[in-house]
Amino acid sequence: MKKIAIAATISGVALLSACTVPEPVVSGYNGDSINIRTNEYMQIVTPEAMVEVIAKAQVQATEVCRRGHRKRAEYVSRRSYHEGQYSYGSEFLFLCLN
């Protein structure tokens, strides 16, 4: 019985983690622009999830731009990248504007 409960717990955690949106990471900053990178490792990204990913990246970019001499971050573009057979993600470019 314990083995079944442990297996159910592990499966539940795995399913919940597959539904979460990856945390954005700053991959480049030069004062005027910022690159935010996310890793969607083995996740199927739906359009709704991508909106949430962009929103999280926007918050991160705005926070970093405000630390510098600019007031806001404006989304410019997105590119996809692949780092291996199962690892892929997106890199977002934001401009830091007054």
Biopython code that builds the backbone (N, CA, C, O; Angstrom):
import numpy as np
from Bio.PDB.StructureBuilder import StructureBuilder

atoms = [
    (1, "MET", "N", (0.813, -1.190, 0.000)),
    (1, "MET", "CA", (0.000, 0.000, 0.000)),
    (1, "MET", "C", (0.862, 1.260, 0.000)),
    (1, "MET", "O", (0.534, 2.249, -0.657)),
    (2, "LYS", "N", (1.972, 1.213, 0.748)),
    (2, "LYS", "CA", (2.862, 2.372, 0.783)),
    (2, "LYS", "C", (3.446, 2.649, -0.598)),
    (2, "LYS", "O", (3.576, 3.806, -1.000)),
    (3, "LYS", "N", (3.800, 1.580, -1.332)),
    (3, "LYS", "CA", (4.389, 1.759, -2.660)),
    (3, "LYS", "C", (3.405, 2.434, -3.609)),
    (3, "LYS", "O", (3.797, 3.272, -4.422)),
    (4, "ILE", "N", (2.132, 2.071, -3.506)),
    (4, "ILE", "CA", (1.122, 2.681, -4.368)),
    (4, "ILE", "C", (0.957, 4.158, -4.022)),
    (4, "ILE", "O", (0.839, 4.998, -4.915)),
    (5, "ALA", "N", (0.950, 4.471, -2.738)),
    (5, "ALA", "CA", (0.802, 5.866, -2.317)),
    (5, "ALA", "C", (2.002, 6.702, -2.766)),
    (5, "ALA", "O", (1.833, 7.836, -3.215)),
    (6, "ILE", "N", (3.193, 6.158, -2.649)),
    (6, "ILE", "CA", (4.400, 6.874, -3.076)),
    (6, "ILE", "C", (4.381, 7.083, -4.581)),
    (6, "ILE", "O", (4.700, 8.170, -5.063)),
    (7, "ALA", "N", (4.008, 6.043, -5.329)),
    (7, "ALA", "CA", (3.946, 6.152, -6.785)),
    (7, "ALA", "C", (2.903, 7.185, -7.208)),
    (7, "ALA", "O", (3.133, 7.946, -8.148)),
    (8, "ALA", "N", (1.756, 7.217, -6.523)),
    (8, "ALA", "CA", (0.714, 8.191, -6.844)),
    (8, "ALA", "C", (1.193, 9.610, -6.543)),
    (8, "ALA", "O", (0.907, 10.538, -7.299)),
    (9, "THR", "N", (1.912, 9.772, -5.453)),
    (9, "THR", "CA", (2.443, 11.092, -5.101)),
    (9, "THR", "C", (3.451, 11.567, -6.137)),
    (9, "THR", "O", (3.399, 12.717, -6.574)),
    (10, "ILE", "N", (4.363, 10.692, -6.532)),
    (10, "ILE", "CA", (5.374, 11.040, -7.533)),
    (10, "ILE", "C", (4.705, 11.374, -8.864)),
    (10, "ILE", "O", (5.090, 12.338, -9.526)),
    (11, "SER", "N", (3.708, 10.586, -9.259)),
    (11, "SER", "CA", (3.001, 10.851, -10.509)),
    (11, "SER", "C", (2.273, 12.187, -10.455)),
    (11, "SER", "O", (2.272, 12.938, -11.431)),
    (12, "GLY", "N", (1.655, 12.483, -9.317)),
    (12, "GLY", "CA", (0.949, 13.749, -9.161)),
    (12, "GLY", "C", (1.881, 14.939, -9.257)),
    (12, "GLY", "O", (1.560, 15.941, -9.897)),
    (13, "VAL", "N", (3.046, 14.827, -8.615)),
    (13, "VAL", "CA", (4.033, 15.907, -8.672)),
    (13, "VAL", "C", (4.534, 16.077, -10.102)),
    (13, "VAL", "O", (4.699, 17.206, -10.565)),
    (14, "ALA", "N", (4.774, 14.986, -10.799)),
    (14, "ALA", "CA", (5.246, 15.063, -12.185)),
    (14, "ALA", "C", (4.203, 15.724, -13.078)),
    (14, "ALA", "O", (4.555, 16.525, -13.943)),
    (15, "LEU", "N", (2.932, 15.404, -12.885)),
    (15, "LEU", "CA", (1.884, 16.019, -13.690)),
    (15, "LEU", "C", (1.741, 17.499, -13.387)),
    (15, "LEU", "O", (1.557, 18.304, -14.299)),
    (16, "LEU", "N", (1.824, 17.862, -12.121)),
    (16, "LEU", "CA", (1.733, 19.276, -11.770)),
    (16, "LEU", "C", (2.912, 20.070, -12.304)),
    (16, "LEU", "O", (2.741, 21.201, -12.759)),
    (17, "SER", "N", (4.102, 19.495, -12.254)),
    (17, "SER", "CA", (5.267, 20.213, -12.755)),
    (17, "SER", "C", (5.228, 20.371, -14.261)),
    (17, "SER", "O", (5.790, 21.330, -14.790)),
    (18, "ALA", "N", (4.585, 19.462, -14.962)),
    (18, "ALA", "CA", (4.472, 19.565, -16.416)),
    (18, "ALA", "C", (3.526, 20.694, -16.814)),
    (18, "ALA", "O", (3.609, 21.203, -17.932)),
    (19, "CYS", "N", (2.625, 21.093, -15.911)),
    (19, "CYS", "CA", (1.658, 22.139, -16.218)),
    (19, "CYS", "C", (2.148, 23.524, -15.822)),
    (19, "CYS", "O", (1.515, 24.520, -16.172)),
    (20, "THR", "N", (3.237, 23.607, -15.115)),
    (20, "THR", "CA", (3.705, 24.916, -14.668)),
    (20, "THR", "C", (4.457, 25.622, -15.783)),
    (20, "THR", "O", (5.031, 24.998, -16.676)),
    (21, "VAL", "N", (4.433, 26.929, -15.700)),
    (21, "VAL", "CA", (5.131, 27.756, -16.678)),
    (21, "VAL", "C", (6.572, 27.922, -16.212)),
    (21, "VAL", "O", (6.809, 28.216, -15.041)),
    (22, "PRO", "N", (7.542, 27.735, -17.116)),
    (22, "PRO", "CA", (8.940, 27.863, -16.711)),
    (22, "PRO", "C", (9.287, 29.268, -16.264)),
    (22, "PRO", "O", (8.741, 30.245, -16.776)),
    (23, "GLU", "N", (10.194, 29.368, -15.311)),
    (23, "GLU", "CA", (10.632, 30.671, -14.823)),
    (23, "GLU", "C", (11.568, 31.325, -15.833)),
    (23, "GLU", "O", (12.460, 30.663, -16.364)),
    (24, "PRO", "N", (11.380, 32.599, -16.101)),
    (24, "PRO", "CA", (12.255, 33.303, -17.039)),
    (24, "PRO", "C", (13.609, 33.608, -16.409)),
    (24, "PRO", "O", (13.708, 33.836, -15.204)),
    (25, "VAL", "N", (14.648, 33.610, -17.236)),
    (25, "VAL", "CA", (16.012, 33.884, -16.789)),
    (25, "VAL", "C", (16.610, 34.947, -17.704)),
    (25, "VAL", "O", (16.450, 34.888, -18.923)),
    (26, "VAL", "N", (17.292, 35.908, -17.114)),
    (26, "VAL", "CA", (17.958, 36.940, -17.907)),
    (26, "VAL", "C", (19.188, 36.327, -18.563)),
    (26, "VAL", "O", (20.068, 35.811, -17.874)),
    (27, "SER", "N", (19.251, 36.381, -19.894)),
    (27, "SER", "CA", (20.401, 35.810, -20.601)),
    (27, "SER", "C", (21.296, 36.885, -21.206)),
    (27, "SER", "O", (22.395, 36.585, -21.672)),
    (28, "GLY", "N", (20.838, 38.129, -21.202)),
    (28, "GLY", "CA", (21.660, 39.213, -21.716)),
    (28, "GLY", "C", (21.044, 40.554, -21.390)),
    (28, "GLY", "O", (19.827, 40.727, -21.465)),
    (29, "TYR", "N", (21.894, 41.510, -21.025)),
    (29, "TYR", "CA", (21.423, 42.855, -20.698)),
    (29, "TYR", "C", (22.539, 43.843, -21.012)),
    (29, "TYR", "O", (23.686, 43.640, -20.615)),
    (30, "ASN", "N", (22.196, 44.924, -21.733)),
    (30, "ASN", "CA", (23.220, 45.921, -22.046)),
    (30, "ASN", "C", (22.792, 47.343, -21.691)),
    (30, "ASN", "O", (23.433, 48.304, -22.118)),
    (31, "GLY", "N", (21.728, 47.486, -20.922)),
    (31, "GLY", "CA", (21.241, 48.799, -20.535)),
    (31, "GLY", "C", (20.127, 49.306, -21.428)),
    (31, "GLY", "O", (19.228, 50.000, -20.953)),
    (32, "ASP", "N", (20.164, 48.974, -22.711)),
    (32, "ASP", "CA", (19.137, 49.403, -23.655)),
    (32, "ASP", "C", (18.222, 48.269, -24.089)),
    (32, "ASP", "O", (17.111, 48.515, -24.558)),
    (33, "SER", "N", (18.673, 47.036, -23.941)),
    (33, "SER", "CA", (17.849, 45.885, -24.287)),
    (33, "SER", "C", (18.166, 44.741, -23.331)),
    (33, "SER", "O", (19.210, 44.712, -22.680)),
    (34, "ILE", "N", (17.237, 43.813, -23.273)),
    (34, "ILE", "CA", (17.388, 42.671, -22.381)),
    (34, "ILE", "C", (16.854, 41.425, -23.072)),
    (34, "ILE", "O", (15.822, 41.476, -23.740)),
    (35, "ASN", "N", (17.548, 40.318, -22.914)),
    (35, "ASN", "CA", (17.105, 39.024, -23.421)),
    (35, "ASN", "C", (16.650, 38.182, -22.235)),
    (35, "ASN", "O", (17.365, 38.053, -21.242)),
    (36, "ILE", "N", (15.468, 37.617, -22.348)),
    (36, "ILE", "CA", (14.906, 36.743, -21.320)),
    (36, "ILE", "C", (14.728, 35.368, -21.946)),
    (36, "ILE", "O", (14.145, 35.240, -23.023)),
    (37, "ARG", "N", (15.228, 34.349, -21.274)),
    (37, "ARG", "CA", (15.202, 32.991, -21.805)),
    (37, "ARG", "C", (14.344, 32.099, -20.927)),
    (37, "ARG", "O", (14.404, 32.173, -19.700)),
    (38, "THR", "N", (13.541, 31.252, -21.567)),
    (38, "THR", "CA", (12.754, 30.252, -20.845)),
    (38, "THR", "C", (13.051, 28.886, -21.447)),
    (38, "THR", "O", (13.407, 28.776, -22.620)),
    (39, "ASN", "N", (12.902, 27.862, -20.645)),
    (39, "ASN", "CA", (13.149, 26.501, -21.094)),
    (39, "ASN", "C", (11.861, 25.709, -20.964)),
    (39, "ASN", "O", (11.363, 25.497, -19.858)),
    (40, "GLU", "N", (11.327, 25.276, -22.082)),
    (40, "GLU", "CA", (10.103, 24.468, -22.090)),
    (40, "GLU", "C", (10.460, 22.996, -22.265)),
    (40, "GLU", "O", (9.958, 22.346, -23.182)),
    (41, "TYR", "N", (11.304, 22.470, -21.416)),
    (41, "TYR", "CA", (11.823, 21.111, -21.528)),
    (41, "TYR", "C", (10.686, 20.098, -21.577)),
    (41, "TYR", "O", (9.945, 19.935, -20.608)),
    (42, "MET", "N", (10.555, 19.419, -22.713)),
    (42, "MET", "CA", (9.585, 18.348, -22.930)),
    (42, "MET", "C", (8.155, 18.758, -22.590)),
    (42, "MET", "O", (7.375, 17.924, -22.130)),
    (43, "GLN", "N", (7.800, 20.005, -22.803)),
    (43, "GLN", "CA", (6.440, 20.462, -22.540)),
    (43, "GLN", "C", (5.781, 20.844, -23.852)),
    (43, "GLN", "O", (6.420, 21.379, -24.757)),
    (44, "ILE", "N", (4.526, 20.566, -23.933)),
    (44, "ILE", "CA", (3.752, 21.019, -25.080)),
    (44, "ILE", "C", (3.199, 22.380, -24.693)),
    (44, "ILE", "O", (2.380, 22.488, -23.780)),
    (45, "VAL", "N", (3.645, 23.417, -25.388)),
    (45, "VAL", "CA", (3.247, 24.775, -25.034)),
    (45, "VAL", "C", (2.015, 25.148, -25.845)),
    (45, "VAL", "O", (2.057, 25.224, -27.073)),
    (46, "THR", "N", (0.928, 25.377, -25.139)),
    (46, "THR", "CA", (-0.313, 25.812, -25.771)),
    (46, "THR", "C", (-0.268, 27.329, -25.949)),
    (46, "THR", "O", (0.550, 27.992, -25.312)),
    (47, "PRO", "N", (-1.117, 27.887, -26.790)),
    (47, "PRO", "CA", (-1.147, 29.350, -26.934)),
    (47, "PRO", "C", (-1.426, 30.065, -25.607)),
    (47, "PRO", "O", (-0.876, 31.135, -25.348)),
    (48, "GLU", "N", (-2.280, 29.472, -24.771)),
    (48, "GLU", "CA", (-2.578, 30.074, -23.469)),
    (48, "GLU", "C", (-1.343, 30.070, -22.579)),
    (48, "GLU", "O", (-1.074, 31.046, -21.878)),
    (49, "ALA", "N", (-0.594, 28.975, -22.606)),
    (49, "ALA", "CA", (0.630, 28.888, -21.804)),
    (49, "ALA", "C", (1.682, 29.862, -22.322)),
    (49, "ALA", "O", (2.428, 30.438, -21.530)),
    (50, "MET", "N", (1.755, 30.055, -23.641)),
    (50, "MET", "CA", (2.736, 30.982, -24.207)),
    (50, "MET", "C", (2.421, 32.414, -23.787)),
    (50, "MET", "O", (3.343, 33.197, -23.559)),
    (51, "VAL", "N", (1.148, 32.776, -23.678)),
    (51, "VAL", "CA", (0.769, 34.096, -23.189)),
    (51, "VAL", "C", (1.268, 34.277, -21.760)),
    (51, "VAL", "O", (1.763, 35.346, -21.403)),
    (52, "GLU", "N", (1.139, 33.238, -20.947)),
    (52, "GLU", "CA", (1.615, 33.301, -19.563)),
    (52, "GLU", "C", (3.144, 33.389, -19.508)),
    (52, "GLU", "O", (3.695, 34.098, -18.665)),
    (53, "VAL", "N", (3.828, 32.671, -20.402)),
    (53, "VAL", "CA", (5.293, 32.732, -20.468)),
    (53, "VAL", "C", (5.741, 34.150, -20.823)),
    (53, "VAL", "O", (6.659, 34.683, -20.200)),
    (54, "ILE", "N", (5.097, 34.764, -21.821)),
    (54, "ILE", "CA", (5.454, 36.125, -22.231)),
    (54, "ILE", "C", (5.169, 37.111, -21.103)),
    (54, "ILE", "O", (5.943, 38.043, -20.885)),
    (55, "ALA", "N", (4.069, 36.915, -20.388)),
    (55, "ALA", "CA", (3.744, 37.804, -19.270)),
    (55, "ALA", "C", (4.799, 37.721, -18.172)),
    (55, "ALA", "O", (5.204, 38.744, -17.620)),
    (56, "LYS", "N", (5.248, 36.493, -17.852)),
    (56, "LYS", "CA", (6.297, 36.336, -16.843)),
    (56, "LYS", "C", (7.608, 36.965, -17.316)),
    (56, "LYS", "O", (8.322, 37.591, -16.532)),
    (57, "ALA", "N", (7.916, 36.797, -18.589)),
    (57, "ALA", "CA", (9.130, 37.397, -19.139)),
    (57, "ALA", "C", (9.039, 38.915, -19.101)),
    (57, "ALA", "O", (10.034, 39.587, -18.826)),
    (58, "GLN", "N", (7.856, 39.465, -19.373)),
    (58, "GLN", "CA", (7.640, 40.914, -19.328)),
    (58, "GLN", "C", (7.892, 41.461, -17.925)),
    (58, "GLN", "O", (8.525, 42.505, -17.763)),
    (59, "VAL", "N", (7.395, 40.755, -16.916)),
    (59, "VAL", "CA", (7.599, 41.184, -15.527)),
    (59, "VAL", "C", (9.085, 41.180, -15.182)),
    (59, "VAL", "O", (9.589, 42.128, -14.580)),
    (60, "GLN", "N", (9.783, 40.113, -15.565)),
    (60, "GLN", "CA", (11.217, 40.013, -15.293)),
    (60, "GLN", "C", (11.986, 41.116, -16.013)),
    (60, "GLN", "O", (12.869, 41.742, -15.427)),
    (61, "ALA", "N", (11.657, 41.357, -17.275)),
    (61, "ALA", "CA", (12.352, 42.384, -18.055)),
    (61, "ALA", "C", (12.104, 43.776, -17.482)),
    (61, "ALA", "O", (13.032, 44.581, -17.402)),
    (62, "THR", "N", (10.880, 44.070, -17.088)),
    (62, "THR", "CA", (10.559, 45.369, -16.503)),
    (62, "THR", "C", (11.319, 45.582, -15.197)),
    (62, "THR", "O", (11.821, 46.674, -14.931)),
    (63, "GLU", "N", (11.397, 44.544, -14.398)),
    (63, "GLU", "CA", (12.132, 44.635, -13.129)),
    (63, "GLU", "C", (13.607, 44.972, -13.366)),
    (63, "GLU", "O", (14.172, 45.822, -12.678)),
    (64, "VAL", "N", (14.223, 44.307, -14.336)),
    (64, "VAL", "CA", (15.635, 44.549, -14.626)),
    (64, "VAL", "C", (15.831, 45.932, -15.239)),
    (64, "VAL", "O", (16.781, 46.627, -14.880)),
    (65, "CYS", "N", (14.960, 46.347, -16.151)),
    (65, "CYS", "CA", (15.086, 47.671, -16.771)),
    (65, "CYS", "C", (14.951, 48.779, -15.734)),
    (65, "CYS", "O", (15.632, 49.800, -15.827)),
    (66, "ARG", "N", (14.084, 48.591, -14.754)),
    (66, "ARG", "CA", (13.900, 49.612, -13.707)),
    (66, "ARG", "C", (15.113, 49.724, -12.796)),
    (66, "ARG", "O", (15.341, 50.778, -12.203)),
    (67, "ARG", "N", (15.883, 48.670, -12.676)),
    (67, "ARG", "CA", (17.118, 48.737, -11.888)),
    (67, "ARG", "C", (18.147, 49.621, -12.570)),
    (67, "ARG", "O", (18.989, 50.237, -11.916)),
    (68, "GLY", "N", (18.067, 49.675, -13.881)),
    (68, "GLY", "CA", (18.972, 50.527, -14.653)),
    (68, "GLY", "C", (18.405, 51.930, -14.753)),
    (68, "GLY", "O", (17.748, 52.403, -13.826)),
    (69, "HIS", "N", (18.647, 52.588, -15.852)),
    (69, "HIS", "CA", (18.225, 53.974, -16.031)),
    (69, "HIS", "C", (16.919, 54.112, -16.813)),
    (69, "HIS", "O", (16.504, 55.231, -17.116)),
    (70, "ARG", "N", (16.278, 53.023, -17.139)),
    (70, "ARG", "CA", (15.035, 53.053, -17.923)),
    (70, "ARG", "C", (13.834, 52.730, -17.039)),
    (70, "ARG", "O", (13.987, 52.221, -15.929)),
    (71, "LYS", "N", (12.640, 53.032, -17.542)),
    (71, "LYS", "CA", (11.438, 52.864, -16.738)),
    (71, "LYS", "C", (10.596, 51.645, -17.096)),
    (71, "LYS", "O", (9.895, 51.107, -16.239)),
    (72, "ARG", "N", (10.655, 51.204, -18.345)),
    (72, "ARG", "CA", (9.777, 50.107, -18.743)),
    (72, "ARG", "C", (10.459, 49.240, -19.799)),
    (72, "ARG", "O", (11.433, 49.649, -20.431)),
    (73, "ALA", "N", (9.923, 48.036, -19.972)),
    (73, "ALA", "CA", (10.418, 47.111, -20.993)),
    (73, "ALA", "C", (9.321, 46.892, -22.021)),
    (73, "ALA", "O", (8.161, 46.671, -21.673)),
    (74, "GLU", "N", (9.703, 46.956, -23.297)),
    (74, "GLU", "CA", (8.738, 46.737, -24.376)),
    (74, "GLU", "C", (9.147, 45.493, -25.166)),
    (74, "GLU", "O", (10.281, 45.381, -25.632)),
    (75, "TYR", "N", (8.203, 44.564, -25.305)),
    (75, "TYR", "CA", (8.438, 43.315, -26.037)),
    (75, "TYR", "C", (8.705, 43.613, -27.507)),
    (75, "TYR", "O", (7.979, 44.386, -28.131)),
    (76, "VAL", "N", (9.760, 42.991, -28.062)),
    (76, "VAL", "CA", (10.119, 43.209, -29.459)),
    (76, "VAL", "C", (9.985, 41.923, -30.273)),
    (76, "VAL", "O", (9.326, 41.908, -31.313)),
    (77, "SER", "N", (10.613, 40.841, -29.794)),
    (77, "SER", "CA", (10.598, 39.626, -30.602)),
    (77, "SER", "C", (10.832, 38.390, -29.747)),
    (77, "SER", "O", (11.179, 38.469, -28.568)),
    (78, "ARG", "N", (10.624, 37.235, -30.397)),
    (78, "ARG", "CA", (10.849, 35.932, -29.763)),
    (78, "ARG", "C", (11.526, 35.020, -30.762)),
    (78, "ARG", "O", (11.184, 35.013, -31.944)),
    (79, "ARG", "N", (12.492, 34.249, -30.280)),
    (79, "ARG", "CA", (13.098, 33.235, -31.137)),
    (79, "ARG", "C", (13.162, 31.936, -30.359)),
    (79, "ARG", "O", (13.309, 31.938, -29.137)),
    (80, "SER", "N", (13.053, 30.835, -31.070)),
    (80, "SER", "CA", (13.143, 29.513, -30.452)),
    (80, "SER", "C", (14.563, 29.001, -30.555)),
    (80, "SER", "O", (15.289, 29.332, -31.492)),
    (81, "TYR", "N", (14.948, 28.202, -29.596)),
    (81, "TYR", "CA", (16.265, 27.582, -29.635)),
    (81, "TYR", "C", (16.147, 26.124, -29.197)),
    (81, "TYR", "O", (15.214, 25.746, -28.489)),
    (82, "HIS", "N", (17.109, 25.319, -29.632)),
    (82, "HIS", "CA", (17.174, 23.905, -29.268)),
    (82, "HIS", "C", (18.560, 23.623, -28.714)),
    (82, "HIS", "O", (19.569, 24.016, -29.299)),
    (83, "GLU", "N", (18.598, 22.934, -27.573)),
    (83, "GLU", "CA", (19.886, 22.588, -26.964)),
    (83, "GLU", "C", (20.137, 21.087, -26.959)),
    (83, "GLU", "O", (21.178, 20.631, -26.486)),
    (84, "GLY", "N", (19.221, 20.345, -27.467)),
    (84, "GLY", "CA", (19.371, 18.896, -27.502)),
    (84, "GLY", "C", (18.100, 18.283, -28.050)),
    (84, "GLY", "O", (17.222, 18.983, -28.554)),
    (85, "GLN", "N", (18.015, 16.993, -27.949)),
    (85, "GLN", "CA", (16.871, 16.299, -28.521)),
    (85, "GLN", "C", (15.567, 16.687, -27.822)),
    (85, "GLN", "O", (14.539, 16.834, -28.483)),
    (86, "TYR", "N", (15.590, 16.854, -26.510)),
    (86, "TYR", "CA", (14.367, 17.131, -25.759)),
    (86, "TYR", "C", (14.350, 18.495, -25.089)),
    (86, "TYR", "O", (13.383, 18.829, -24.404)),
    (87, "SER", "N", (15.377, 19.273, -25.267)),
    (87, "SER", "CA", (15.452, 20.562, -24.590)),
    (87, "SER", "C", (15.307, 21.694, -25.605)),
    (87, "SER", "O", (16.112, 21.831, -26.526)),
    (88, "TYR", "N", (14.284, 22.483, -25.418)),
    (88, "TYR", "CA", (14.080, 23.633, -26.284)),
    (88, "TYR", "C", (13.444, 24.745, -25.464)),
    (88, "TYR", "O", (12.960, 24.515, -24.356)),
    (89, "GLY", "N", (13.448, 25.929, -26.009)),
    (89, "GLY", "CA", (12.868, 27.045, -25.288)),
    (89, "GLY", "C", (12.719, 28.256, -26.174)),
    (89, "GLY", "O", (12.809, 28.174, -27.399)),
    (90, "SER", "N", (12.486, 29.384, -25.526)),
    (90, "SER", "CA", (12.286, 30.643, -26.221)),
    (90, "SER", "C", (13.177, 31.701, -25.599)),
    (90, "SER", "O", (13.435, 31.700, -24.395)),
    (91, "GLU", "N", (13.638, 32.599, -26.446)),
    (91, "GLU", "CA", (14.377, 33.762, -25.962)),
    (91, "GLU", "C", (13.633, 34.995, -26.453)),
    (91, "GLU", "O", (13.394, 35.157, -27.650)),
    (92, "PHE", "N", (13.271, 35.859, -25.516)),
    (92, "PHE", "CA", (12.499, 37.058, -25.804)),
    (92, "PHE", "C", (13.413, 38.270, -25.734)),
    (92, "PHE", "O", (14.255, 38.375, -24.843)),
    (93, "LEU", "N", (13.239, 39.186, -26.683)),
    (93, "LEU", "CA", (13.996, 40.427, -26.697)),
    (93, "LEU", "C", (13.057, 41.557, -26.281)),
    (93, "LEU", "O", (11.967, 41.710, -26.833)),
    (94, "PHE", "N", (13.496, 42.338, -25.307)),
    (94, "PHE", "CA", (12.770, 43.503, -24.836)),
    (94, "PHE", "C", (13.678, 44.724, -24.945)),
    (94, "PHE", "O", (14.883, 44.631, -24.712)),
    (95, "LEU", "N", (13.097, 45.870, -25.301)),
    (95, "LEU", "CA", (13.830, 47.127, -25.275)),
    (95, "LEU", "C", (13.498, 47.834, -23.969)),
    (95, "LEU", "O", (12.344, 47.847, -23.539)),
    (96, "CYS", "N", (14.506, 48.418, -23.342)),
    (96, "CYS", "CA", (14.304, 49.204, -22.125)),
    (96, "CYS", "C", (14.108, 50.662, -22.546)),
    (96, "CYS", "O", (15.015, 51.293, -23.088)),
    (97, "LEU", "N", (12.909, 51.181, -22.286)),
    (97, "LEU", "CA", (12.538, 52.525, -22.719)),
    (97, "LEU", "C", (12.177, 53.407, -21.539)),
    (97, "LEU", "O", (11.864, 52.919, -20.453)),
    (98, "ASN", "N", (12.226, 54.717, -21.767)),
    (98, "ASN", "CA", (11.808, 55.682, -20.736)),
    (98, "ASN", "C", (10.320, 55.863, -20.750)),
    (98, "ASN", "O", (9.785, 56.634, -19.954)),
]
sb = StructureBuilder()
sb.init_structure("model")
sb.init_model(0)
sb.init_chain("A")
sb.init_seg("    ")
for serial, (resi, resn, name, xyz) in enumerate(atoms, 1):
    if name == "N":
        sb.init_residue(resn, " ", resi, " ")
    sb.init_atom(name, np.array(xyz, "f"), 0.0, 1.0, " ", f" {name:<3s}", serial, name[0])
structure = sb.get_structure()
